[in-house]
Amino acid sequence: MKKILALLLILFHSAATASQVEIKGGVFTPLYGSAKKTVKVSTFSMDVTPVTNADFLAFVNSHSEWRKSAVSPIFAEADYLRRWISPSELGPDALPDGPVVNVSWFAAKAYCESKGMRLPTVNEWEYVASRPIPGVDVRKAILDWYSEPTPAVLPSVNSGFKSSNGIVSLHGLIWEWTLDFNSAMVTGESRADGSLDKSFFCGAGSANAADKSDYAAFLRFGFRSSLKAKYTVNNLGFRCVK
């Protein structure tokens, strides 16, 4: 009976988090590059919320190669799905409707592809992130969240801020993988020098930022540039786009 109830709970939460919102294409100014530089983003659909533990559990149950007990160390660090108590059980620190974290880029990419989707690009993610959140000073709220420790139990994927385009918890819950996360790497003076260490997003590289007061965006780009695809971070999850 317990197994049946658990399965029903997984199916319920998977259905509840499966909806997407169409994001109308447009033009926006990215964080860095000249203030006159704009980026065009085509129309796409994005998950309303991040992928949940229940969603990902259903995925690994049907794609056993991505279970904690089976995944190759090439594709994920030892902390992969650390909040789960076993390869097929969530446990008290991983709520069914909470965001799945400690998941590598490889695993996130495989999950989205299994749904006929993909991870959002940096430009797509930042384009959606640039939309206002009604009644909220977005930059201050994001910085306040960045300054707080990650809770032992992450709350529901519906607990974060809701933007004006209907996307929930893009801010205020977890960091999120993007398809081209390592495209944010900026080094030295942004010169095409193959000898530079390409693992840092530094101050010199951001000297021409379009908006130098957008500290929250600087933190996002800096965080992305520190990642490697097999990393499994305690507050890093994902959502899919199509």
VENZI-V513730 format. One record per pair of residues at least 24 apart in sequence whose C-alpha atoms are under 10 Angstrom apart, sorted by the first residue. I is the first residue (numbers start at 0). J is the second residue. D is the distance in Angstrom with one decimal. If there is no record, write none. Layout:
i=<I:I>
j=<J:J>
d=<D:D>
This chain:
i=<5:5:5:6:6:8:8:8:9:9:9:9:9:9:9:9:9:10:10:10:11:11:11:11:12:12:12:12:12:12:12:13:13:13:13:13:13:13:13:13:13:14:14:15:15:15:15:15:16:16:16:16:16:16:16:16:16:16:16:17:17:17:17:17:17:17:17:18:18:18:18:18:19:19:19:19:19:19:19:19:19:19:19:20:20:20:20:20:20:20:20:20:21:21:21:21:21:21:21:21:22:22:22:22:22:22:22:23:23:24:24:25:26:27:27:27:27:27:28:28:28:28:28:28:28:29:29:29:29:29:29:29:29:29:30:30:30:30:30:30:30:30:30:30:30:30:30:31:31:31:31:31:31:31:31:31:31:31:31:31:32:32:32:32:32:32:32:33:33:33:33:33:33:34:34:34:34:34:35:36:36:37:38:38:38:39:39:39:40:40:40:40:41:42:42:43:43:43:43:44:44:44:44:44:45:45:45:45:45:45:45:45:45:45:45:45:45:46:46:46:46:46:46:46:46:46:47:47:47:47:47:47:47:47:47:47:47:47:48:48:48:48:48:48:48:48:48:48:48:48:48:48:48:49:49:49:49:49:49:49:49:49:49:49:49:49:49:49:49:49:49:49:49:50:50:50:50:50:50:50:50:50:50:50:50:50:51:51:51:51:51:51:51:51:51:51:51:51:51:52:52:52:52:52:52:52:52:52:52:52:52:52:52:52:53:53:53:53:53:53:53:53:53:54:54:54:54:54:54:55:55:55:55:55:55:55:55:55:56:56:56:56:56:56:56:57:58:58:58:58:58:59:59:59:59:60:60:62:62:62:63:64:65:65:65:65:65:66:67:70:71:72:73:73:73:74:74:74:74:74:74:74:74:74:75:75:75:75:75:75:75:75:75:75:75:76:76:76:76:76:76:76:76:77:77:77:77:78:78:78:78:78:78:79:79:79:79:79:79:79:80:80:80:81:81:81:82:82:82:91:91:92:92:92:92:92:93:93:93:93:93:94:94:94:94:94:95:95:95:96:96:96:96:96:97:97:97:97:97:97:97:97:98:98:98:98:98:98:98:98:98:98:98:98:98:98:99:99:99:99:99:99:99:99:99:100:100:100:100:100:100:100:100:100:100:100:101:101:101:101:101:101:101:102:102:102:102:102:102:102:102:102:102:102:103:103:103:103:103:103:103:103:103:103:103:104:104:104:104:104:104:104:104:104:104:104:104:104:104:104:105:105:105:105:106:106:106:107:107:107:107:107:107:107:107:107:108:108:108:108:108:108:110:110:110:111:111:111:111:111:112:112:112:114:114:114:115:115:115:116:116:116:116:117:117:117:117:117:117:118:118:118:118:118:118:118:118:118:118:118:119:119:119:119:119:119:119:119:119:119:119:120:120:120:120:120:120:120:121:121:121:121:121:121:121:121:121:121:122:122:122:123:123:123:124:124:124:124:124:124:124:125:125:125:125:127:127:127:127:127:128:128:128:128:128:128:129:129:130:130:130:130:131:131:131:131:132:132:132:132:132:132:132:132:132:133:133:133:133:135:135:135:137:137:137:137:138:138:138:138:138:138:139:139:139:140:140:140:141:141:141:141:141:141:142:142:142:142:142:142:142:143:143:144:144:144:144:144:145:145:145:145:145:145:145:145:147:148:149:149:149:150:150:151:153:153:169:169:172:172:172:173:173:173:173:173:174:174:174:174:174:174:174:174:174:175:175:175:175:175:175:175:176:176:176:176:176:176:176:176:177:177:177:177:177:178:178:179:180:180:180:180:180:180:180:180:181:181:181:181:181:181:181:181:182:182:182:183:183:183:183:183:183:183:184:184:184:184:184:185:185:185:197:197:198:198:198:198:198:199:199:199:199:200:200>
j=<53:88:95:53:57:53:95:96:51:52:53:54:55:56:57:95:96:53:54:57:53:54:95:96:51:52:53:54:95:96:97:50:51:52:53:54:55:56:57:95:96:53:54:47:48:51:54:96:46:47:48:49:50:51:53:54:96:156:157:46:47:48:49:50:51:54:239:44:45:46:47:48:43:44:45:46:47:48:165:166:239:240:241:44:45:46:47:48:164:165:166:240:45:46:47:164:165:166:240:241:123:126:127:164:165:166:240:127:164:123:126:126:126:122:125:126:127:129:122:125:126:129:208:209:210:121:122:125:126:129:208:209:210:216:122:125:205:207:208:209:210:211:213:214:216:217:220:183:185:204:205:206:207:208:209:210:211:216:217:220:204:205:206:207:208:209:210:205:206:207:208:209:210:207:208:209:210:211:209:208:209:209:122:123:126:122:123:126:120:122:123:126:123:123:241:119:123:240:241:116:119:239:240:241:116:117:118:119:123:124:127:165:166:238:239:240:241:119:165:166:167:237:238:239:240:241:156:157:161:164:165:166:167:168:169:238:239:240:98:155:156:157:158:159:161:165:166:167:168:169:237:238:239:96:97:98:99:100:155:156:157:166:167:168:169:172:173:174:175:236:237:238:239:96:97:98:99:100:107:110:111:156:236:237:238:239:93:94:95:96:97:98:99:100:155:156:236:237:238:80:82:83:88:89:93:94:95:96:97:98:99:100:156:236:88:89:93:94:95:96:97:98:99:95:96:97:98:99:110:80:95:98:99:100:102:106:107:110:83:86:87:88:89:95:99:87:109:110:111:113:114:86:87:106:110:86:87:109:110:113:87:106:105:106:107:109:110:106:102:106:229:229:105:228:229:102:103:104:105:106:228:229:230:231:101:102:103:104:105:106:227:228:229:230:231:101:102:103:228:229:230:231:232:101:229:230:231:102:103:230:231:232:233:103:106:229:230:231:232:233:231:232:233:231:232:233:151:152:233:151:152:150:151:152:153:154:151:152:153:154:155:152:153:154:155:156:154:155:156:153:154:155:156:157:152:153:154:155:156:157:158:172:152:153:154:155:156:157:168:172:173:234:235:236:237:238:153:156:173:233:234:235:236:237:238:153:173:174:175:231:232:233:234:235:236:237:230:231:232:233:234:235:236:176:228:229:230:231:232:233:234:235:236:237:176:226:227:228:229:230:231:232:235:236:237:175:176:177:178:179:180:226:227:228:229:230:231:235:236:237:178:228:229:230:228:229:231:175:176:177:178:228:236:237:238:239:176:177:178:237:238:239:237:238:239:237:238:239:240:241:239:240:241:239:240:241:239:240:241:238:239:240:241:177:178:238:239:240:241:175:176:177:178:179:180:237:238:239:240:241:175:176:177:178:179:180:237:238:239:240:241:176:177:178:179:180:182:240:176:177:178:179:180:181:182:183:220:223:177:178:179:177:178:240:169:175:176:177:178:238:240:169:177:216:219:162:163:164:166:169:162:164:166:169:170:216:162:216:162:163:164:166:161:162:163:164:160:161:162:163:164:165:166:167:170:160:161:162:163:160:161:162:162:170:171:215:170:212:213:214:215:216:213:214:215:170:171:215:170:171:172:214:215:216:170:171:213:214:215:216:218:171:215:170:171:172:173:215:170:171:172:173:174:215:218:219:171:234:173:233:234:233:234:233:233:234:237:238:234:235:236:233:234:235:236:237:219:222:223:232:233:234:235:236:237:219:223:234:235:236:237:238:223:226:228:235:236:237:238:239:223:236:237:238:239:237:239:223:220:222:223:224:225:226:227:228:220:222:223:224:225:226:227:228:220:223:224:219:220:221:222:223:224:225:220:221:223:224:225:220:221:224:224:225:223:224:225:226:227:223:224:225:226:224:225>
d=<9.6:9.6:9.5:9.3:8.8:7.9:7.7:9.4:9.6:8.7:4.9:6.9:9.4:7.8:7.0:6.9:8.8:7.7:8.0:8.0:8.8:9.6:9.7:9.6:7.8:9.0:6.3:7.1:7.0:6.1:9.7:8.6:7.6:9.1:6.3:5.0:8.8:9.6:8.1:9.1:8.5:10.0:8.7:9.9:9.6:10.0:9.7:9.0:7.7:7.1:6.3:7.8:7.2:7.5:9.6:8.0:8.4:8.5:9.1:6.8:7.8:8.2:9.5:8.4:9.8:8.7:9.7:9.6:8.5:6.0:6.1:8.2:9.7:5.9:5.1:4.2:5.1:8.3:9.2:8.5:8.9:8.0:8.9:5.4:5.4:6.4:6.1:9.8:7.7:6.9:7.1:9.3:6.5:9.0:9.6:8.6:9.3:9.8:9.5:9.2:9.2:9.3:7.7:7.4:9.5:9.4:9.8:9.8:9.4:9.3:9.1:8.5:8.2:9.0:9.0:6.6:9.8:8.3:9.7:9.5:8.5:9.3:9.8:7.2:9.0:9.7:7.5:7.4:8.0:9.2:8.3:7.1:8.8:9.3:9.9:8.7:8.5:9.0:5.6:5.6:6.4:8.2:7.8:9.8:6.8:7.5:8.7:9.6:9.9:8.6:6.1:8.0:6.0:3.8:5.5:7.7:8.7:9.7:9.0:9.7:9.3:7.7:8.5:5.5:5.5:6.5:9.8:9.9:9.3:5.5:6.3:5.7:9.4:7.4:6.7:3.9:7.3:10.0:7.6:10.0:8.1:9.7:7.7:9.8:9.0:8.7:9.4:9.3:9.9:7.2:6.6:7.6:8.5:9.4:9.4:9.4:8.5:6.9:5.8:9.6:9.6:8.6:5.4:5.1:9.5:9.8:9.3:8.0:9.3:9.2:9.2:9.9:7.9:7.6:6.1:4.3:6.5:9.9:9.8:7.5:8.8:9.6:5.9:5.7:6.2:8.8:9.3:9.0:9.3:9.5:6.8:4.7:5.6:8.3:8.9:8.3:9.2:9.7:8.6:9.6:5.9:6.7:9.7:9.2:9.6:9.5:6.6:5.3:6.2:7.5:9.0:6.8:9.1:9.7:8.7:6.0:8.0:9.9:9.7:6.1:8.7:9.5:8.1:7.2:7.8:9.3:8.7:9.9:8.2:7.1:5.6:4.5:7.9:8.7:8.3:5.8:6.2:9.1:9.2:9.4:9.5:7.9:7.4:6.1:5.3:7.8:9.2:8.3:6.5:5.4:5.3:4.2:5.0:8.7:8.4:7.0:8.8:9.0:9.1:9.3:9.7:8.9:9.8:7.2:6.6:6.7:5.1:6.4:6.0:5.7:4.5:8.0:9.8:10.0:9.7:8.1:9.0:8.0:4.6:6.4:8.1:8.7:8.1:8.0:8.4:9.8:9.1:8.3:9.4:9.9:9.4:9.2:6.9:9.8:9.6:9.6:9.1:7.6:9.7:8.6:6.8:7.8:7.8:8.9:9.1:9.1:9.5:6.8:9.9:8.2:9.5:8.3:7.9:9.7:8.7:8.9:7.1:9.5:9.1:9.1:9.8:9.8:9.6:6.8:10.0:8.7:9.2:9.7:9.9:9.0:9.9:8.0:9.4:9.3:6.8:9.8:7.0:8.1:5.9:7.4:7.4:5.0:8.5:9.8:9.0:7.4:5.5:8.2:7.5:7.7:9.9:7.9:4.4:6.2:6.6:8.8:8.8:7.7:9.6:5.9:5.8:6.0:9.2:9.5:9.7:9.1:8.0:8.4:9.6:8.5:6.0:7.8:8.4:7.1:9.5:9.0:8.2:5.5:8.2:9.1:7.8:9.4:8.9:8.7:9.5:8.1:9.1:8.7:8.5:9.8:7.8:9.7:6.7:4.9:7.6:9.8:9.2:6.5:7.2:8.9:10.0:7.5:7.4:7.3:7.5:9.8:9.7:8.3:9.7:9.4:7.7:5.1:6.2:8.4:8.3:5.9:5.3:4.3:5.3:8.5:9.2:9.7:10.0:7.0:7.7:6.9:5.6:9.4:9.8:8.4:7.8:8.8:8.9:6.6:8.2:9.4:9.0:9.3:9.5:9.4:8.7:8.1:5.7:7.8:9.8:9.2:8.3:9.1:9.1:7.4:6.8:5.9:5.7:5.2:4.6:8.0:7.9:4.1:4.7:5.0:6.9:6.3:7.1:9.4:9.8:8.3:7.5:4.9:7.0:8.5:9.4:7.2:6.4:8.6:8.5:9.9:8.7:6.1:5.0:5.3:5.0:7.9:8.6:8.4:9.6:9.7:6.5:8.1:8.0:9.9:9.1:9.4:8.1:4.9:6.2:7.4:8.2:9.7:8.9:8.7:9.8:6.3:6.7:9.3:9.2:8.6:9.8:9.9:7.7:9.3:9.3:9.9:7.9:6.6:8.2:8.6:9.0:9.1:7.6:9.1:9.6:8.6:9.8:9.6:8.6:9.3:7.9:5.7:7.9:9.2:8.9:10.0:9.9:8.8:9.9:9.6:9.5:9.3:7.7:9.9:6.2:5.7:5.0:9.2:7.5:8.6:5.5:5.5:6.4:9.6:7.3:5.6:4.9:8.6:10.0:7.6:6.6:4.8:5.8:8.3:9.6:8.1:5.3:5.6:8.2:9.5:9.0:7.7:6.3:5.6:8.2:9.0:5.3:4.9:5.7:7.6:9.5:9.1:8.9:5.7:7.0:6.2:6.4:9.2:7.9:8.2:9.1:9.5:9.2:10.0:9.2:8.9:9.8:9.2:8.7:9.1:9.5:7.4:9.7:10.0:9.7:9.9:10.0:8.5:9.5:8.5:9.6:8.1:8.1:8.5:8.1:10.0:9.1:7.0:7.9:9.3:9.2:9.6:6.5:6.5:7.4:9.7:9.1:5.9:5.8:8.5:7.1:6.2:4.3:5.5:8.8:9.5:9.7:9.9:9.7:9.2:7.9:6.9:6.4:8.7:9.8:9.5:9.6:8.7:9.9:9.2:9.9:9.4:7.2:7.8:6.2:8.7:9.8:9.4:8.3:8.5:7.7:9.4:6.4:6.3:9.7:9.4:6.4:9.4:9.9:9.3:9.9:7.8:5.9:9.6:9.0:8.8:9.7:8.3:5.8:8.0:9.4:10.0:9.6:8.1:9.5:9.4:9.6:8.3:8.7:9.9:10.0:9.8:8.6:7.9:6.7:9.8:9.1:9.6:10.0:8.5:9.5:9.2:8.2:9.4:9.6:9.0:5.2:5.7:6.5:8.6:8.2:8.9:9.3:9.1:9.5:6.1:4.7:6.2:7.7:9.5:9.1:8.4:5.4:4.9:4.6:7.3:8.1:9.5:9.3:6.9:6.3:5.1:7.8:9.6:8.5:9.8:7.5:8.7:9.1:10.0:9.7:9.3:8.5:9.3:5.5:7.0:9.4:7.8:8.9:8.8:9.2:9.9:6.4:5.6:8.2:7.3:7.9:8.8:9.3:8.6:7.7:9.4:5.9:7.7:9.2:6.7:5.6:9.4:8.1:8.1:8.1:5.1:8.4:9.4:9.1:8.0:8.5:9.6:9.8:6.2:6.1:8.4:9.3:9.4:5.8:6.3:9.7:5.9:7.8>
